[in-house]
Amino acid sequence: MSLPISSAQVVIQGAGPVGLACAIWLLENHPDLSIILLDKNPQQDEFLSSADDRGIAISEGSKQLLESIHAWVKEAPPIHYVHVSHRGHFGQTLMSKDDIGQNALGHIVRYRDIVIALRHQLRQMKPNCVNFVWAFEFSDSIELQQLSPDACLIHADGGLFHEQFAKDFHKDYGQSALVGSLEVSDVSPNMAWERFTEEGPIAILPHHHGPDFKNFVWCASKNTIEQLTQLEESEFVLKLQEALQMPIGKLKKVLHRKAYPLGLNIKKNIIVEREVWIGNAAQTLHPVAGQGLNLGLRDAYTLATALLSIYARPDPNTAQKLQETLLQYQKQRQRDRDATIRVTDLMASVFATNAFPFVIARGLALTALQWIPPLKNQLARQMMFGQR
Ligand SMILES: Cc1cc2nc3c(=O)[nH]c(=O)nc-3n(C[C@H](O)[C@H](O)[C@H](O)COP(=O)(O)OP(=O)(O)OC[C@H]3O[C@@H](n4cnc5c(N)ncnc54)[C@H](O)[C@@H]3O)c2cc1C
């Protein structure tokens, strides 16, 4: 299919949750905008039924953003408490929704359900957006030179860490995350646990199938994860209980397991001329703090707001204004990106060392979080809302 690239005002490469949400924010406010969305995936949603089953922690801030575009997922169990501790060491903290006066600290939603909800919403809007082209099964790279001089090229083609080229700051943690579901009993339904071990964190999270199930994310060295993937189901459950070393209820059965290599891959300048990188295309993070998608949605929302200020009114100086606006956008996103990347990298690195000063420091940090409420509230607020 030949695409009208040279007449589009905005081209979005990549239709994961961040690219889809960005297209929706733009079209909701400016249905006439000429946008081309380059989607690697097929038009029908069937491929998603066997796709990414990962339970993603969505912050309260992201929930509000998704609700604003009618793309909130119904099967999204809330997290009321998060218990953070370090196996075999002192210090622990319990965060509660009541500490910060919210209905929930966050929600767990399957990756594929987020994508389905966003695709559904965009499909509903499409008949009223006459200049919107949604190109499926398309993954050729687009060059800025193919676009008109006042158009913007948005890269939202993030992908997973091991699928990406190295960007300006690239770090392989030597870890993978094993992700899956557990059948459980007598486990508090709206509670999440994050248990740090010498090899990496283990998270036990609420599940969309209700209180008899939990999601888990077990981060450890690539070798360990390889071995865990191959264990018989019953052996795996025993290993997980052993690794947690704390009573959270009965773990009965593991349902499926999938491994994801982990790393940090950061693009320093997210603007080059009229090209902009958002979501995982701008920064790919360790999942320890559950922040990658939350940060990406804030990128998409802020960028859409900035672009609307340019394209909402016809202007002979659009090309120049666009460059200024994009530089302003980069500045606006810097604090949130820096803070989220630093906290995530610190958590992934500091908890994975056994050097004496770090052991003391992280024990003190967890204790301080527990006993100094303003500190705990500040951290919870950054995790829940970030900065837009
Ligand atoms: C194990 C694990 C657990 C996680 N848990 C959390 C969590 O709890 N909370 C959280 O906020 N984040 C979490 N994340 C991170 C989150 O999954 C990502 O940050 C998020 O998916 C980024 O969305 P995106 O749309 O930018 O990129 P993606 O989801 O990677 O989507 C990019 C899309 O672009 C497509 N694409 C690639 N190349 C091209 C091309 N050339 N042309 C067109 N399309 C292309 C891809 O097929 C894909 O559909 C986790 C990640 C992992 C690995």
The ligand as an SDF file (V2000), in Angstrom:
LIG
                    3D

 53 58  0  0  0  0  0  0  0  0999 V2000
    8.6370   -8.1960   32.5440 C   0  0  0  0  0  0  0  0  0  0  0  0
    8.1660   -6.7830   32.3970 C   0  0  0  0  0  0  0  0  0  0  0  0
    7.2820   -6.2500   33.3220 C   0  0  0  0  0  0  0  0  0  0  0  0
    6.8630   -4.9260   33.2040 C   0  0  0  0  0  0  0  0  0  0  0  0
    6.0400   -4.4080   34.1560 N   0  0  0  0  0  0  0  0  0  0  0  0
    5.6580   -3.1080   34.0730 C   0  0  0  0  0  0  0  0  0  0  0  0
    4.8080   -2.5480   35.0710 C   0  0  0  0  0  0  0  0  0  0  0  0
    4.4080   -3.2090   36.0210 O   0  0  0  0  0  0  0  0  0  0  0  0
    4.4370   -1.2270   34.9410 N   0  0  0  0  0  0  0  0  0  0  0  0
    4.8640   -0.4500   33.8820 C   0  0  0  0  0  0  0  0  0  0  0  0
    4.5100    0.7390   33.8220 O   0  0  0  0  0  0  0  0  0  0  0  0
    5.6790   -0.9700   32.9290 N   0  0  0  0  0  0  0  0  0  0  0  0
    6.0810   -2.2680   32.9900 C   0  0  0  0  0  0  0  0  0  0  0  0
    6.8840   -2.7950   32.0220 N   0  0  0  0  0  0  0  0  0  0  0  0
    7.3000   -1.9320   30.8960 C   0  0  0  0  0  0  0  0  0  0  0  0
    6.2310   -1.8000   29.8030 C   0  0  0  0  0  0  0  0  0  0  0  0
    5.8970   -3.0710   29.2810 O   0  0  0  0  0  0  0  0  0  0  0  0
    6.7660   -0.9170   28.6720 C   0  0  0  0  0  0  0  0  0  0  0  0
    7.3030    0.2690   29.2080 O   0  0  0  0  0  0  0  0  0  0  0  0
    5.6390   -0.5520   27.7050 C   0  0  0  0  0  0  0  0  0  0  0  0
    5.1710   -1.7140   27.0560 O   0  0  0  0  0  0  0  0  0  0  0  0
    6.1140    0.4770   26.6790 C   0  0  0  0  0  0  0  0  0  0  0  0
    5.1080    0.7210   25.7320 O   0  0  0  0  0  0  0  0  0  0  0  0
    5.4850    1.2160   24.2730 P   0  0  0  0  0  0  0  0  0  0  0  0
    4.2010    1.3580   23.5380 O   0  0  0  0  0  0  0  0  0  0  0  0
    6.4080    2.3540   24.3580 O   0  0  0  0  0  0  0  0  0  0  0  0
    6.3560    0.0310   23.6580 O   0  0  0  0  0  0  0  0  0  0  0  0
    5.9010   -1.4790   23.3140 P   0  0  0  0  0  0  0  0  0  0  0  0
    4.9070   -1.9710   24.2930 O   0  0  0  0  0  0  0  0  0  0  0  0
    7.1670   -2.2350   23.1620 O   0  0  0  0  0  0  0  0  0  0  0  0
    5.2050   -1.3150   21.8970 O   0  0  0  0  0  0  0  0  0  0  0  0
    5.9280   -0.9370   20.7560 C   0  0  0  0  0  0  0  0  0  0  0  0
    5.1670   -1.4020   19.5340 C   0  0  0  0  0  0  0  0  0  0  0  0
    5.8920   -0.9960   18.3700 O   0  0  0  0  0  0  0  0  0  0  0  0
    5.9480   -2.0930   17.4580 C   0  0  0  0  0  0  0  0  0  0  0  0
    7.0900   -1.8990   16.5590 N   0  0  0  0  0  0  0  0  0  0  0  0
    8.3890   -2.2250   16.7590 C   0  0  0  0  0  0  0  0  0  0  0  0
    9.1170   -1.8610   15.6910 N   0  0  0  0  0  0  0  0  0  0  0  0
    8.2550   -1.2920   14.8050 C   0  0  0  0  0  0  0  0  0  0  0  0
    8.4060   -0.7170   13.5120 C   0  0  0  0  0  0  0  0  0  0  0  0
    9.5870   -0.6320   12.9100 N   0  0  0  0  0  0  0  0  0  0  0  0
    7.3070   -0.2110   12.9040 N   0  0  0  0  0  0  0  0  0  0  0  0
    6.1030   -0.2760   13.4870 C   0  0  0  0  0  0  0  0  0  0  0  0
    5.9100   -0.8130   14.7050 N   0  0  0  0  0  0  0  0  0  0  0  0
    6.9720   -1.3120   15.3580 C   0  0  0  0  0  0  0  0  0  0  0  0
    5.9960   -3.3130   18.3500 C   0  0  0  0  0  0  0  0  0  0  0  0
    5.5700   -4.4530   17.6440 O   0  0  0  0  0  0  0  0  0  0  0  0
    5.0200   -2.9180   19.4510 C   0  0  0  0  0  0  0  0  0  0  0  0
    3.6950   -3.2290   19.0690 O   0  0  0  0  0  0  0  0  0  0  0  0
    7.3230   -4.1050   32.1170 C   0  0  0  0  0  0  0  0  0  0  0  0
    8.2060   -4.6620   31.1770 C   0  0  0  0  0  0  0  0  0  0  0  0
    8.6260   -5.9800   31.3160 C   0  0  0  0  0  0  0  0  0  0  0  0
    9.5690   -6.5400   30.2850 C   0  0  0  0  0  0  0  0  0  0  0  0
  1  2  1  0
  2  3  1  0
  2 52  2  0
  3  4  2  0
  4  5  1  0
  4 50  1  0
  5  6  2  0
  6  7  1  0
  6 13  1  0
  7  8  2  0
  7  9  1  0
  9 10  1  0
 10 11  2  0
 10 12  1  0
 12 13  2  0
 13 14  1  0
 14 15  1  0
 14 50  1  0
 15 16  1  0
 16 17  1  0
 16 18  1  0
 18 19  1  0
 18 20  1  0
 20 21  1  0
 20 22  1  0
 22 23  1  0
 23 24  1  0
 24 25  2  0
 24 26  1  0
 24 27  1  0
 27 28  1  0
 28 29  2  0
 28 30  1  0
 28 31  1  0
 31 32  1  0
 32 33  1  0
 33 34  1  0
 33 48  1  0
 34 35  1  0
 35 36  1  0
 35 46  1  0
 36 37  1  0
 36 45  1  0
 37 38  2  0
 38 39  1  0
 39 40  1  0
 39 45  2  0
 40 41  1  0
 40 42  2  0
 42 43  1  0
 43 44  2  0
 44 45  1  0
 46 47  1  0
 46 48  1  0
 48 49  1  0
 50 51  2  0
 51 52  1  0
 52 53  1  0
M  END
$$$$
